[in-house]
Every structure is written in C-alpha cells, then in structure tokens.
C-alpha cells in the first residue's frame, strides 16, 4: 500500500515555494549511512514505495533501514481534455516536498559493495538528484 496521510484538515493544498536548503532532517541520525537529496523537488508516494522495496530486498537478513520523509502534500491533477477554469482538480497522489540536504533514507549493516549497489538502484528511482552520505561521529 502506498504512503498517504490518514486524515487531513483540508483536501487540497497550494504548491508553495521551495526552501533553499533543508532546515531539519539534514543529518544521519538512525543508521550509519544515508541518501541525501542535492536538489529540491517532489518525491511521490510511488517512488518512496519502490525505494522501500529495493531497500527491503537489499537489507533483508543483514541490515536495517529507515525512511526519513513522508508524502504529506496532496498533488492535484485535472482530467484529460478538460478546459481551463472550473476549479482545482482532484487529488491525484501525495508527494513529499524535498529541499536540498534532506536525508531521504538511512541504513546500516550493509557492506560497501552492497551499499553502492543499493544507492545506484535507489537514486535511479527518485525524481531528485541524491548522494550517499555517512554518519559523522
């Protein structure tokens, strides 16, 4: 099942403006390594689910992982061949608005080769550019 909020005060939301850099959620807190975004954008619930499956397969017996973002923001779309006007469209899916520097995923227990493999797999699934980071002790 795809991630989405259980309850919302309002069904639809404005797109908003982007932060220049992440103010929170920018350090690796739980695991030893993480995947950090280097640009701003929307990460959809489907992309997060695809990444979760890839991480679960990679760390099945040896490691753990954490998803650090959640798709709170509803994304609306109007149906095909509908003229302009007549209000805002229906909610199509949910997205997580990601600023540069936001840690998206964290994991531990994977060796270096597997970590690189998982990173390349996950970064291909995401809509934002990302880099592999490690915990600063």
N, C-alpha and C positions, 0 to 999 in steps of 0.2 A: 504494500500500500504506500502511496506517495505521501510525503510530509505536507501537512497543512494545519493551520490553527484550528483548534476545537471550536472556539467561539470568538466572534468579532463584534465590536460595538457598531461599526459601520461596514457595510458590504463592500463598497468601492472606496478607492483612495487615490489621491493625486500622485503623480510620478515623483515629485520632489526634486531637490537639487543634490548633486554629488558632493561628498566630502573630499578634501584634497588628500587627506591621509587618515588612516584609522586612529581613532582616539582611544579605543579599548579593544580587547581581543587581538592584540598585536604581538603577544609573546607566547611561546610554547609553555603551557602550564602543566599538562597532564602526562604527556608522553615524552619520549626522548627526541623525536624528530617531528616535523610538521610540514604542511604545504601552505605557503603564504601567497596571497594574491599580490601582483605587482601593478595592477591597473584596476580601475573602478568598472563596475558593470553589474548586471543581474545574473545570478546563478539560479536556475529554475529547479523546481522540485524533482523533475525527471533527471536532471544532471546529477543532483545530490544522491538520488537513488542508485543511479548507475555507478557512481563512485563508491557508494556504500557496499554494493555487491562486489566490486573489484577488491576493495579493502578486506571484506569478509573472507573472500577466497584466498587472498594472499596471507592473511594472518590467522587462518583457521585454527592451527594447532600450536603455533609458536608465539603469537603476539596479541596485542590489544590495539584498538583504535577508538578515537573519539571524533565526532562530527561537531565542529565548533560554531556553525552557522545554522540558522533555521529560516525557512521561507515564510515570513510573516506577511509580506506585502502582496495584496491581490493584484493581478495583472489582467486588465480588461481588453477585450477584442470585440469589434463589431463583426457580424456575419458577412460572408461573401456577397458582393453585388448589392450592398445597401448604400443608399445615397447619404451625403453629409447631412448633419443635423439629427434630429430625433433622439438626442440624449447620448449618454455614455453607454458603451457596450456592456455585455455580461462578463462576469469573471471567467477568464479562460483557464488560468493556473495561478500558482503562487510562486513568488520569487524572493530571494534574499538579496538585498542591496549590499554589495560588497565594495569597500573602499580599498585603496592601495595599502598594503601592510596588514590586512586582516588574515589571521590564521584560519584556514578553512577546515583542515583535518590535522589530527595528531595521531601518531602511532608509536609503538615500542615493541621490542622483541624481534625485529626483522634484521637480517644481516645486510651488509652494504649492497651486495648484488641485487638482492630481492627488493631492497628499498628503492634503488634506481629504476628497476623494472616497474614497480608499483607507481612511482612518481610519473614516469612517462605515460603509463596507461591512464592515470587519473587526469593529468594535465591535458591530454587529448580530448577528454570528455567534458571539460569545463569551458565556459564561454569567456573566461578571463585568463590572462597570462598568469602563471604561477611559478614559484621557485621553491626548492627544497631547503628547509632551514633546520637547524638543530638547537637544542636547549642550551642556553648559556648558564653555566654553573658558577 
